[in-house]
Amino acid sequence: MSGLKIRSAPRRSPPSANSTTATTSTNRSASRFSDSPNGGLILTASALAVVHRDLIIALVARHRLPAVYYERYFAVAGGLVSYGSDSIEQFRLAAGYVDRILKGTKPSELPVQAPVKFELVINLKTAKALVLDVPPLLQRRADEVIE
């Protein structure tokens, strides 16, 4: 891919979610991504992302970074876009497994299942704040558009 640079930000467990050290470190990472033209962020799933999700969303907004998240919550809470598996559907699939186990199926005999339903959520308020145009076709394809 010509012109595309992928950089990862180190994931470290900060001493406290409210500590100055944690905020400074995360702020530095966000700043590093926002320094480059056309920069952006793709946040992948991790325990730290869940624990510090509000801090991440706030810093991404402060640095005016377009970001794609893995979970619907992030877009609803002010992130630009989320694309990931439908959590409700995952729980339904898990319930089917529990049912089969309770009926005597050995867990080792159950097939591994991958998510089959994904959802796209677009936050147009955030897009407007970032001065980004979201194409109408993409909006129509989204499962939810937050205005």
HUHU-V881822 format. One record per helix or strand. SS is the DSSP state (H for helix, E for strand). FROM is the first residue (numbers start at 1). TO is the last residue. If there is no record, write none. Layout:
BEGIN
ss=SS from=FROM to=TO
ss=SS from=FROM to=TO
END
This chain:
BEGIN
ss=H from=20 to=34
ss=E from=40 to=42
ss=H from=47 to=51
ss=H from=53 to=62
ss=E from=66 to=69
ss=H from=72 to=76
ss=E from=81 to=85
ss=H from=87 to=102
ss=H from=107 to=109
ss=E from=118 to=123
ss=H from=124 to=129
ss=H from=136 to=141
ss=E from=144 to=146
END
